[in-house]
C-alpha cells in the first residue's frame, strides 16, 4: 500500500496527463484520416477531445503547483529577507487554498447539475458529461494536497534554516 501511495504521489498528474493526451490525440488523428480519406466522421469526435483536454489542463495545473513551476513573481521574493520569503510562501499557500475551495464548490455544483440532468456528451448515446466535468473539482482537490505538501516542506526548511524554494524547480534545472 505504501508503495502505491508513493507511486501516486510521484506520478499521478503525469499519468493522467499522458493517458488523456494520448487518447485525445489518437481520436483527432483517426478522425482526421476518416474525414479526409473516407468522408465520414464520428459525431462525438469533436466534443470528446475537448472534454479530455479538461483533464489534461487541470492535472497540469496541480502538477505545476507540485513542482512550483506555475506562474509567479520570483524576483522580488528572492531579494526579501528569509522571513519575508516565508511570509510570501505562506500567503501563496493561503491564496491557493481559498481559490481552490471556491473552484471546488462552484464546479462541484456544475458536476451535480450535469449528473442530475443526465447530460450526455453531444454525439453520443450514453457518455455522461459529468464524468469529464469531474476533472476540475478533483484536480483542485489534488492541488490542495500539493499546496499543503509544499507548505509543510517550506515550514520544515524554514525551521531547520535550510534555503527556501523561491524559484521554480524548472528554473533551478535550467540554471544547473
N, C-alpha and C positions, 0 to 999 in steps of 0.2 A: 504494500500500500504506500509506503514511504517513497519507494522508487517511482511509482506512478505520479504521486504529488510533485516530486522533484522534476519529473519529465514535463508535466503540465506547466509547472512554474517556468521552466526554461523554454518550452516550445509551443505553448498553446496558441498564442497570437499568430506566430509564423505559420503554424499548421493550418489554422482557419483561413488565413490569407491565401496560402498556396492552394489549398483544395478549392476554395471558391473561385480564385482567379483562373485556375486550370479549367474548371467546369465552364465558367463564363467565356473564356477564350475558345474552348472547344465548341461550344454552342454557336458562337459567332462564326468561327471558321467553317464548320459544317454547313450552316445555313447560308453563308455567302456562296459557297460552292453550289448548294442546291438551288439557290435563287438564280445564279447566272448560268449554270450548266443544264439545269432541268426545268427552269421556270416555275418552281414551286418552293414553298417555304412554310414551316410550321407557324401557326398563328401565334404561339406563345414565345417564339424565338426573339422577339424584340422586347418583351417585358421581363422574362426571367433573368437575362443578364443584368438588367438594371437593378433588380432586386438582389441578385448575388453581389453586386457592387456595394450594396449597403453593408454586407458582412465584411467585405474587403476594407472599406473605408473605416468603419468603426473599430474593427480589430486592429487596424493600423494605428488608429488614434491611441488605443490602450498600449500598443507596443511602443509607440514613440514616447509616451509618458514613462513607461518602464525603463527605457534606455536613455531617457532625458534628452531626446533628440527633437522634441517638439519646439515650435517657435517660442523663443523667449529672448529677453534682452539681457545679455550677459556682461556687456562692457562695464556698465555702472556697478553691477554687483561684484565683479572681480576687483574693483577698486575700493569697495567698502571694507571696514574692519570686520573681523571674524564674527562678532555679534550681529552686525548689520546683515552679513551674508546669511546667517542662520535665521534671522528675522524674515528675510526675503523668502527663504526656502519654506518657512512655516506659513507665511502668507500665501505663497503659491499653493501649498497643500490645502489650506483652508478654502481658497477660491475654487480649486479643482473639486473639492468635496461638495461645496454649495452648488456649483454649476452642474455637477454630475447628478446630484439629488434632484434638481429641477428637471433635468433631461429625463431621468428615470420616471419621475411622476407623470410628466406630460406624454412621453412616448409610451409609457405603460398603459395610459388611457387609450391611446391610439390602437395599441395591440388588442386591448379588450373590446373596443368597438368593432374592429375588423373581425375578431373571433365571434362575438355575439351576433353579428350580422351575416356570418358565414360568407364573408367576402372572398371571392376566388380571384386568382390571377387571370387577367383577360387573356383569352385564347386557350384556356384550359377548362377542364370539367371538374377537377377535384383538387387542385393545388391551392391551398389556402394562403391568402396574403399575410395573415398574421404570423406565419412561420418566418417570413422574411422581415417583417416589421419588428420581430423579437430581437433582431440583431442590435438595435440601438440600445434598449434598456440593458440587455445582457452585457454588451461591450462597455457601457458606462459603469455597470456594477463591477466588471473586471478592472476598469480604470480606477475605481475607488480602491480596490485591493492594491493595485500598483502604486497609487499615491501613498497609501499607508505604509507599504513596504519601503518606499523611498524615504518617507518621513522617519521611520524607525532607524534606517541606516544613517540618515542625517543627524538625528539626535545622538546616536551612538558615536558617530565620528566627532561631533562637537564636544561631547563629554570626554572623549578619550584624547582630544587635542589633535586628532588627525585632520588632514585637509578636507574641506567640504567640497562636494561636487557642484561646482558653479557652472562649468562649461559642459556641454553635452558629451556623451560618450563618442558620438560620431566626430565631434570636433577634436577630442583627445586623440582618436585614432589617426586622423589626418595629420596632426602635428607631430606624432611619434615617428 
